[in-house]
């Protein structure tokens, strides 16, 4: 089991809790994710952060930006948004799974977004159990 947490975020990986082996949380929420869902969340968060870094030098200090990505999970989808400026940004997402399974809309504020993004990137969740 792997447990990581900080101010406004929490991440727990427990392969024994199949099929929802990854618990991800924020200030007032937590949800269990499958390996595939967590891997997609990780990938989208990392891609959005890389996009922000790539354009950060083009933003004026007072300028903010919103970047969005959506991924088809077949069935279902995952949408994620990064909003803020080059120094402080928030992440939010909407998980729309297959019919008959739970959906989720949640996110992290500016104090937690970079930290949860880094924690997700540091986990080897792509391979699954």
Secondary structure by P-SEA (a helix, b strand, c coil): cbbbbcccbbbbbbcccccccbbbbcccccccccaaaaaaaaaaaaaaaaaaaaacccccccccbbbbbbbbccccbbbbbbbcccccbbbbbbbbccccccccccccccccaaaaaaaaaaccccccc
